């Protein structure tokens, strides 16, 4: 038996942050012998669609909150720190993509979630792809924002260069969220997980998904191939993938462009045409780069 206070007979739960990072409720649970910190919609109806947000490499779920908070008005939202990340406890030997996918499944099972849409950024995307491979009945749709992994990020020195380029393209306030997370994650964990991430065949597995899948790319993201190259590869198979390019964005779109990302996710969830919000400034535009043969046809009102 588990609860936000941990299992019966366990040590007292860890403390919550002094200042909430968003209006999502902040809670603890205990999953597979690990304390897991997470955020959840403060109010959700029984018929609300469930959406869980999965963070990237070395980070906690905190930088996902700007987008998650907007979407929590429409979806029963969860934002966990996976084991080994952020405030959550560590589990020995748990630093590869399949382990993190299984941990995501265990967290959702613990929360009584039978099926959810998963929204990931960077490393969170291959975790979602692996989750869909092992638990196809537990995932409704996938939203992959700036999916990392594979040969494009190899070797390590190339990835470091890509990350350095991206750092100056992100909002300055991103550092106040990311730096403490990276320090907490540590160098040994970084090296081990980086190897697992770059060896994961993200693009190949992505095109094998059999659920509606949205891929959102930033125009200025140095960690990913150009959108036209992704379209070229994706067009070789009959996929379920919809690829959208967001003008002006880099890698951490969930943090830097929450309004625009939430907008396109809502359109995707309702199979609406991908269109710009007329209220956006002139330098922000969406472009549909690729719509797989098997992706749902857009429905006009």
C-alpha positions in Angstrom: 0.0 0.0 0.0 1.3 3.5 -0.9 0.3 7.0 -0.4 1.7 10.5 -0.5 3.1 9.8 2.9 4.9 6.6 1.8 4.0 3.0 2.8 2.8 2.1 6.2 5.7 1.5 8.6 8.2 3.5 6.5 10.3 6.4 7.6 8.6 9.8 7.4 8.2 11.2 4.0 10.8 13.7 2.6 10.0 17.3 2.9 8.2 19.2 0.2 9.8 22.4 -1.3 9.4 25.5 0.8 7.9 27.3 -2.2 5.8 25.5 -4.8 7.2 25.8 -8.3 3.7 26.0 -9.9 0.1 25.6 -9.0 0.3 21.8 -9.4 0.2 20.0 -6.1 3.5 18.6 -5.0 3.6 15.1 -3.4 5.6 12.1 -2.5 4.9 8.4 -3.1 7.0 5.2 -2.7 7.5 3.0 -5.7 9.6 -0.1 -6.0 11.5 0.8 -2.7 12.2 4.4 -4.0 10.8 7.7 -2.7 9.4 9.4 -5.8 8.6 13.2 -5.9 5.9 14.3 -8.3 3.5 17.1 -9.2 -0.2 16.6 -10.0 -3.2 18.6 -11.1 -4.8 20.0 -8.0 -8.3 19.2 -9.4 -9.2 16.6 -11.9 -12.5 14.9 -12.9 -12.9 11.2 -13.2 -13.3 11.5 -17.0 -10.3 13.7 -17.6 -7.7 12.3 -20.0 -4.4 11.6 -18.2 -1.2 13.2 -19.3 2.3 12.5 -17.8 5.3 14.7 -18.6 8.7 13.0 -18.7 11.9 15.0 -18.2 15.2 15.0 -20.0 18.8 14.1 -19.3 20.1 14.9 -15.8 17.1 17.2 -15.0 14.0 17.0 -12.8 10.5 17.6 -13.9 10.7 21.2 -12.8 11.6 22.7 -16.2 8.5 21.0 -17.7 6.1 22.8 -15.4 5.4 25.9 -17.6 3.8 23.7 -20.3 2.4 21.1 -17.9 0.7 23.8 -15.8 -1.1 25.2 -18.9 -2.3 21.7 -20.0 -3.5 20.8 -16.5 -6.6 22.8 -17.2 -7.6 20.2 -19.8 -5.8 17.1 -18.6 -5.2 15.2 -15.4 -1.5 16.0 -15.2 1.4 14.3 -13.6 5.1 15.5 -13.6 7.3 13.0 -11.8 11.0 13.1 -11.0 12.1 9.7 -12.2 14.2 7.6 -9.8 17.8 9.1 -9.7 16.7 12.5 -10.8 15.6 15.7 -9.0 14.2 15.1 -5.5 13.4 11.4 -6.0 15.6 8.7 -4.5 18.1 6.6 -6.3 18.0 2.9 -7.2 21.3 1.1 -7.8 22.0 0.3 -11.4 19.0 2.2 -12.8 20.5 4.4 -15.5 19.4 3.2 -18.9 16.5 3.9 -21.1 14.6 0.6 -20.5 14.9 1.0 -16.7 13.5 4.5 -16.9 10.6 3.3 -19.1 9.8 0.6 -16.5 10.0 3.2 -13.7 7.5 5.4 -15.6 5.1 2.4 -15.8 5.5 1.6 -12.1 4.8 5.2 -11.2 1.6 5.3 -13.3 0.5 1.9 -11.8 1.1 3.3 -8.3 -1.1 6.3 -9.1 -3.8 4.0 -10.5 -3.5 5.2 -14.1 -4.5 2.6 -16.6 -3.7 4.6 -19.8 -2.1 8.0 -20.4 -0.7 10.3 -23.1 3.1 10.8 -22.4 4.8 14.1 -23.2 8.6 14.0 -23.2 11.5 16.4 -23.8 15.0 15.3 -25.0 15.9 12.1 -23.1 12.3 11.8 -22.0 11.4 11.0 -25.6 13.3 7.7 -25.9 12.0 6.8 -22.5 8.4 7.2 -23.9 9.3 5.3 -27.1 10.6 2.4 -24.9 7.5 2.6 -22.7 5.3 2.2 -25.8 7.3 -0.8 -26.8 6.9 -2.6 -23.5 3.4 -1.3 -22.5 1.4 -0.6 -25.7 -1.9 -1.0 -23.8 -0.9 1.8 -21.3 -0.2 4.6 -23.7 -2.8 6.5 -25.6 -0.7 9.0 -27.6 2.9 10.2 -27.5 4.2 13.8 -27.7 8.0 13.9 -28.3 9.5 17.3 -28.0 13.1 17.7 -29.2 13.8 13.9 -29.1 17.4 13.2 -28.3 19.5 10.0 -28.7 21.2 8.1 -31.5 24.2 8.7 -33.7 23.6 12.4 -34.2 24.7 13.1 -30.6 27.9 10.9 -30.8 30.7 11.1 -29.7 30.6 12.8 -26.3 32.6 15.8 -27.4 30.1 16.4 -30.2 27.2 16.3 -27.7 29.0 18.7 -25.3 29.5 21.1 -28.2 25.8 20.8 -29.1 24.8 21.4 -25.5 27.1 24.4 -25.3 25.4 25.9 -28.4 22.0 25.3 -27.0 22.7 26.8 -23.6 23.1 30.3 -25.1 19.9 29.9 -27.1 17.7 29.1 -24.1 16.2 31.7 -21.8 18.7 32.8 -19.1 16.3 31.7 -16.3 16.7 28.1 -17.6 20.1 28.0 -15.8 18.5 28.6 -12.4 16.5 25.4 -12.9 18.9 23.2 -14.8 22.2 23.8 -12.9 21.1 22.6 -9.5 19.6 19.5 -11.2 22.8 18.7 -13.1 24.9 19.2 -9.9 22.6 16.8 -8.0 22.7 14.2 -10.8 26.5 14.0 -10.7 29.3 13.3 -13.2 29.3 9.4 -12.9 25.6 9.2 -13.6 26.0 11.6 -16.5 28.7 9.6 -18.2 26.8 6.3 -17.8 23.4 7.6 -18.9 24.9 9.5 -21.9 26.3 6.3 -23.3 22.9 4.6 -22.9 21.1 7.5 -24.5 23.4 7.8 -27.6 23.2 4.1 -28.2 19.4 4.1 -28.3 18.0 4.0 -31.9 15.5 6.8 -31.3 14.5 7.5 -34.9 14.1 3.8 -35.9 11.9 3.1 -32.8 10.0 6.3 -33.3 8.9 5.2 -36.8 7.8 1.8 -35.5 5.3 3.4 -33.1 1.7 2.3 -33.7 0.0 5.2 -31.9 -0.7 8.8 -32.9 2.6 10.5 -32.2 3.5 14.2 -32.3 7.1 15.3 -32.7 7.9 19.0 -32.0 11.2 20.4 -33.2 12.8 23.7 -32.5 14.1 25.7 -35.4 17.4 26.5 -33.6 17.9 23.1 -31.8 21.6 22.1 -32.3 21.0 18.6 -30.9 18.8 17.4 -33.7 19.1 17.0 -37.5 17.4 19.6 -39.7 13.7 19.1 -39.9 13.9 18.4 -43.7 16.3 15.5 -43.0 13.8 14.1 -40.5 11.0 14.5 -43.1 13.2 12.7 -45.7 13.7 9.7 -43.4 10.2 9.6 -42.0 8.7 9.6 -45.6 10.4 6.3 -46.3 7.9 4.4 -44.2 4.1 4.6 -43.5 4.2 6.0 -40.0 1.8 7.3 -37.4 4.0 10.4 -36.8 3.2 14.1 -37.2 6.2 16.4 -37.2 5.9 20.1 -36.4 8.6 22.8 -36.5 8.4 25.7 -34.0 10.0 28.8 -35.3 12.4 30.6 -32.9 12.7 27.7 -30.4 15.8 25.7 -29.4 15.9 22.4 -27.4 14.0 23.0 -24.1 10.7 24.0 -25.8 8.6 22.9 -22.8 10.3 25.7 -20.8 11.0 28.4 -23.4 7.7 28.3 -25.4 5.1 26.8 -23.1 2.1 28.6 -24.6 3.0 27.7 -28.2 3.8 24.1 -27.2 0.6 23.7 -25.2 -1.4 25.1 -28.2 0.0 22.5 -30.6 -0.4 19.6 -28.2 -4.1 20.5 -27.7 -4.6 20.6 -31.5 -2.9 17.2 -31.8 -4.9 15.7 -29.0 -8.2 16.6 -30.7 -6.9 15.8 -34.2 -7.3 19.5 -35.3 -5.3 21.1 -38.1 -2.0 22.5 -37.0 -2.5 26.2 -37.2 -0.9 29.3 -35.6 -2.6 31.1 -32.7 -3.3 34.6 -34.1 -2.4 36.1 -30.8 1.3 35.1 -31.1 4.0 37.6 -32.0 5.1 37.7 -35.6 8.4 35.8 -35.0 6.6 32.6 -33.7 5.1 30.3 -36.3 4.3 26.6 -36.5 5.0 24.5 -39.6 3.7 21.0 -40.3 6.8 19.3 -41.7 5.5 15.7 -42.1 2.3 13.8 -41.5 2.7 10.1 -41.7 0.3 8.0 -43.8 -1.2 6.4 -40.7 -1.5 9.5 -38.6 -5.1 10.6 -38.0 -6.5 13.0 -40.6 -7.0 16.5 -39.3 -10.6 17.3 -38.5 -12.0 20.8 -39.1 -14.8 22.1 -36.9 
